[in-house]
Amino acid sequence: MLTKDGGHTMKKLLALLLSAALLCGTALPALAEAGDADTRLTQVTQSVKSTLDLDTTAYTSFQGSCQEDALAPVWSLVWSGDTGSLNIDALEDGTIFYYSRSVYAEEPEPLVSGNLPAFPAVDNDAATAAARAFVDKVLDKSTESAELELTRSPDLSGGDYRFTADILLNGLPSPLSLSLTVGAEDMEVTRFSRDVLANSCLGDIPSATPNATQSQASALLRDTLDLRLEYVLSEDDPTHAILRYLPEYGHDFYVDAATGELIDLTELESGMFKNGLGAGAAADSTAEAPSAAPEEDAALTEAEQAGIQKLEGVQSKEALDAGLKAVKEYGLAAYELVSASYTLWEGEDGEEDQVTCTLQYSRSAEDGVWRRTFTVDAKTGVVENFYSRGPWNKERQPALTAEEAQARAEAFLETYYPEHYGHLALYDSSVDSVAEGSPFYSFRFARQENGFFFPDHYYSVGIDSTDGSFTYAEDVTFDDPAGIIDAEAALDAWLGTYDVTLGYLYVPEPLAAGDAAQDKLIQLGFQSFYRLKLGYTLEREGSYLGIDAKTGAPVERQYSQTEGLAYTDLEGHWACNTVETLAGNGVGYDADTFGPDQALTQWDLVSLLYSLDYWAVDPTSQDQDLRNEVYAAAYRAGTLTKEERDDDALLTRASVIKMLLDRAGYGKVAGLEGIFTCAYADPETIPEGELGYAALAQGLSLVEGTYAGTRTATRAEAAVLLFRLMEG
């Protein structure tokens, strides 16, 4: 590999620091009167309780804090007590976007609980009704709706019910979504989260009535699609390459439903930030607290009133800002306050609670955005710490031009891989990254046959690096290119895999100075920010690889699906329903047949029990590593000991019962002497010393009537015994 040292990237972090003497010795001037944080907390708490019809009397502690570094202030409310805790995040107007409820266990685990999973009691309808009732409370019925999708139900591993949904605005798709969890024990919502417009975009919801038509949008969006014709390996024959039109993925577009204009979303988003700042920054909202008078304090519990009192005397961000700017040594004259976040610190060992406020300032300059961050006591305004940051300055002079680097890469391939070089052509490169500071050029040369690329065979060559990795093979045949469809027909077929959908989406728009919220976003480094727009986009359900160049048919991506266990030899068998129920829960064998009447070996039972906690295995497997792994799991679970291992040993019914009860955690109890009796018709079939196992089997309704302990068990009998034990 030929390499060449290039230039060096210089990264300078510029910081402004004040001396310790200044920090410690400068006194703050008198500050403005305390803000109304306690009043605001009262209003939010009452609104949230009313929306969810909450009874919070069981909680003995409550606190609330406000974070004002987003487009809208966010209140975090926390209740706690001996029985559990409740966390709710809400906007100033009471809109709930996060909910989490925890209930502490009241009773210790029973002494003999066993470690055998049980069939869960699943009631999808009841869980859906509980989820629906909760969502109906928290959504804004005037504009929002959602169709819940059940994504998980309890299974052998436990778990709760989980739901997701896309939030519709005025009945149309939007970028908003929600998720929700319903507890399996009490059918109560335990967790909820959702997106809200107030924290993600500026402005209001546009009208749902479009001016542009779907057909107009379809014609414009078609022109944004592009395909390339290449050889790819056939999914049916990995040694044969076929021609396929493949998508060129680039920018995302939409058609503005109001103007009918085609808009490049990717380009708009790339210009949102100055100087390479990342997404996610946001600014304070200037929205005032609700003007309505709070309800009487009687609506709040003593704990809630105590939590609200912790914010008494907390100064507003405006007052804290004024105090900091009054100290000229802090150098904030040219800076703007862009965010303020309040945090409540509960005192320990009798210490008083403290509320701090973190204030972030910024100023824009020719070389980028400068920032200063202060943490102050929110009641006194005393500065606890602060720091400053400035922009990096990147400089790089590459030693080679892109053309020179490519020539060296080609010379390398021609010299060391002459047998393939004649079939290679430049497929893609990363030359643009060098201008951004990358220390090397990277080129990928792909195989060409019949004038078309076959990128599965390629060489990757790095200049100014040590990497020259490649992949290539000779045993591939190439399909004749005769009879392929033209590019326009392929493009029409590709467009047909999409739906042209009308909905709401986030679209960046330039920020304008003079508006308080936009001014703060500008200070954070944003040049534009999201607004909600009505538009047409290309959407589809499935995933497609491309268009078959011969047939013109879309080629859908195939995913391997785990459909569970299924057997072909159970029809009409007395144990059919039981075995299939187990299989539906992933318990059984990874095979097409179950062999219900087959004599049961120790390996058969051990592998069956392995599927309870891990995955199904094929009992016919002779892979010793797999067998050792399965047996190791059986040792850990208490099913048997290492000394008892005998893969091919045939098991009696008594042996099956003993192993199952040991696996379920009843072994120690079964070993107790002098406390067990049982009423089997054939007590002589109970092995010596195993009366306890036989009695427990009868008491747990595993076996009735006759024990038949000496008879060789079948796979079906083992499955039925396991099922009964899991049932009850």
Secondary structure, DSSP 8 states (H G I E B T S, - for coil): -------------------HHHHHH-----------HHHHHHHHHHHHHHHHT---TT--EEEEEEE-SSSS-EEEEEEE-SSEEEEEEEETT--EEEEEEEE---S---TT--S--------HHHHHHHHHHHHHHHS-TTTEEE--EEEE--BTTB--EEEEEEEEETTB--S-EEEEEE-TTT--EEEEEE--GGGT-BS----S--SS-HHHHHHHHHTT--EEEEEEE-SS-TTEEEEEEEE-----EEEETTT--EEEHHHHHHTSBSTT--TT-----------S----GGGS-HHHHHHHHTTTT---HHHHHHHHHT-GGG--TT-EEEEEEEEEE--STT---EEEEEEEEEEEETTEEEEEEEEEETTT--EEEEEEE---------SS-HHHHHHHHHHHHHHH-HHHHTTEEEEEE-HHHHHTT-SSEEEEEEEEETTEEEEEEEEEEEETSS---EE--S--EE---TT---HHHHHHHHHTTSEEEEEEEEEEEE--TTSHHHHHHHHTTBSEEEEEEEEEEEE-SS-EEEEETTT--EEE-----------SS-TT-TTHHHHHHHHHTT-S-SSS---TTSB-BHHHHHHHHHHHHS----TT---HHHHHHHHHHHHHHTS--GGG--TT-B-BHHHHHHHHHHHTT-HHHHT--SS-----S-GGGS-TT-HHHHHHHHHTTS--S---TTSB-BHHHHHHHHHHHHH-
